[in-house]
């Protein structure tokens, strides 16, 4: 009878749990599905583009947010939901996700793959 410590899949499960904990610690506001999708696609081609939706606190100066996004990535976001949802299509990086996650006014970040350009 084999013990659980000899289960070869246990190492995969443990490392995946460690990965998820790291994501929650380092990128707490980023949707884990976005992180995993990005990392998988980035292995194939780092040029993958995503539609990113950033949810922010209410009452922000939307023009200041537009200016910030423009200065950081050279794109102007679409804004809706009374200035609390910002959407942009852009090439992702882990550094960009970290930057978004670190802003106090950001509540969460979700996204989906849209293709290569």
TORDRENFI-601192 format. One record per residue (C-alpha): residue number from 1; x, y, z. Coordinates in pm, 1 decimal, always signed. Each point is the difference from the previous one (the first is absolute). Layout:
% residues N
SITE  num         u         v         w
SITE  NUM         X         Y         Z
...
END
This chain:
% residues 117
SITE  num         u         v         w
SITE    1      +0.0      +0.0      +0.0
SITE    2    +149.7    +333.6    -105.6
SITE    3      -3.8    +287.2    +247.2
SITE    4    -114.3    +350.5     -89.3
SITE    5    +355.9    +131.9     +23.8
SITE    6     +85.3    -218.0    -299.6
SITE    7    -286.5    +141.9    -205.3
SITE    8    +175.1    +168.2    -296.7
SITE    9    -289.3    +243.1     -48.1
SITE   10     +34.0    +136.0    +352.3
SITE   11    +298.0    +212.2    -104.8
SITE   12    -206.5    +158.8    -279.4
SITE   13    -287.8     +71.5    +237.3
SITE   14    +231.1    +149.0    +260.7
SITE   15    +181.2    +223.3    -249.7
SITE   16    -329.6    +116.8    -148.3
SITE   17    -124.9     +94.5    +347.4
SITE   18    +327.7    +187.2     +60.6
SITE   19     -44.4    +179.0    -332.7
SITE   20    -356.2    +104.2     +91.4
SITE   21    +116.1    +127.7    +341.1
SITE   22    +278.1    +199.4    -167.9
SITE   23    -250.1    +154.0    -241.7
SITE   24    -228.8    +100.6    +286.5
SITE   25    +294.9    +155.9    +182.8
SITE   26    +174.6    +173.6    -291.3
SITE   27    -299.6     +74.9    -226.9
SITE   28    -295.0      +3.0    +241.3
SITE   29    -231.7    +206.4    -220.4
SITE   30     +62.1    -193.7    -321.4
SITE   31    -239.6    -277.6     -98.7
SITE   32    +183.8    -332.1     +28.2
SITE   33    -150.0    -120.4    -330.0
SITE   34    +154.6    +299.4    -177.0
SITE   35    +341.3     -73.5    +153.9
SITE   36     -10.3    -366.0     -98.5
SITE   37    -122.6     +71.5    -352.8
SITE   38    +264.3    +268.8     -45.8
SITE   39    +282.2    -226.5    +120.0
SITE   40    -111.8    -285.5    -225.2
SITE   41     -34.7    +217.0    -309.6
SITE   42    +317.1    +196.9     +74.4
SITE   43    +200.1    -322.6     -33.4
SITE   44    -117.3     -32.1    -360.0
SITE   45     +15.1    +364.1    -101.1
SITE   46     +65.2    +302.7    +218.2
SITE   47    -197.0    +216.2    -244.7
SITE   48    -341.6    -116.2    +118.2
SITE   49    -247.7    +283.8     +55.3
SITE   50    -269.1     +12.3    +263.4
SITE   51    -311.3    +198.6     +69.5
SITE   52     +54.2    +118.4    +356.4
SITE   53    -274.5    +127.1    +230.1
SITE   54    +107.3    +189.6    +309.5
SITE   55    -256.8     +70.1    +270.8
SITE   56     +82.0    +299.0    +219.3
SITE   57    -136.7    +176.2    +303.0
SITE   58    -276.3    +254.1     -60.0
SITE   59     +57.1    +372.5     -11.8
SITE   60    +328.1      +5.3    -189.8
SITE   61     +96.1    +270.3    -247.8
SITE   62     -55.0    -191.2    -325.1
SITE   63    +212.2    +245.0    -198.5
SITE   64    +290.5     -56.4    +239.2
SITE   65     -39.0    -377.7     -46.7
SITE   66      -7.9     +40.9    -379.6
SITE   67    +315.0    +211.2     +17.4
SITE   68    +170.0    -256.6    +224.0
SITE   69     -81.8    -287.8    -235.0
SITE   70    +112.3    +204.8    -300.7
SITE   71    +331.4     +86.1    +168.9
SITE   72     +66.7    -361.8    +100.0
SITE   73     -99.9    -191.5    -314.5
SITE   74     -95.7    +248.5    -269.2
SITE   75    -365.5    -103.0     -18.1
SITE   76    -319.2    +175.2    +108.1
SITE   77    -240.9    -226.2    +189.5
SITE   78    -374.7     -27.6     -54.9
SITE   79    -182.7    +104.0    +316.6
SITE   80    -342.6    -109.4    +118.2
SITE   81    -205.3     -86.8    +308.5
SITE   82     +20.3    +355.6    +135.6
SITE   83    +376.4     +12.1     -30.2
SITE   84     +77.9    -323.3    +185.9
SITE   85     +71.6    -231.9    -297.6
SITE   86    +290.4     +63.5    -234.2
SITE   87     +61.6    -218.7    -305.6
SITE   88    +300.7     -15.5    -222.1
SITE   89    +141.0    -239.7    -259.2
SITE   90    +370.0     -45.0     +41.8
SITE   91    +294.9    -237.1     +10.6
SITE   92     +44.3    -124.7    +356.5
SITE   93    +299.8     -54.1    +222.4
SITE   94     +28.9    -114.2    +359.0
SITE   95    +152.7    +338.9     +82.9
SITE   96    -308.7    +175.3    -138.4
SITE   97    -227.4    -223.8    +205.8
SITE   98    +209.8     +68.0    +309.8
SITE   99     -21.8    +374.8     -61.0
SITE  100    -379.2     -18.9     -30.2
SITE  101     -29.4    -214.1    +309.9
SITE  102    +209.8    +246.1    +202.0
SITE  103    -223.6    +303.4     -61.6
SITE  104    -211.9     +75.5    +308.4
SITE  105    -296.2    +108.1    -211.8
SITE  106     -15.5    -329.8    -194.7
SITE  107    -242.2    -256.4    +141.0
SITE  108     +50.8    -281.6    -250.9
SITE  109    +126.1     -81.2    -347.9
SITE  110    -149.4    -251.9    -242.0
SITE  111     +74.5     -67.2    -359.9
SITE  112     -29.7    -225.3    -298.9
SITE  113    +218.5     -94.2    -290.5
SITE  114     -83.5    +174.1    -328.1
SITE  115    +280.1    -117.8    -227.7
SITE  116    +336.8     +86.1    -143.5
SITE  117     +69.4    +325.1    -182.1
END
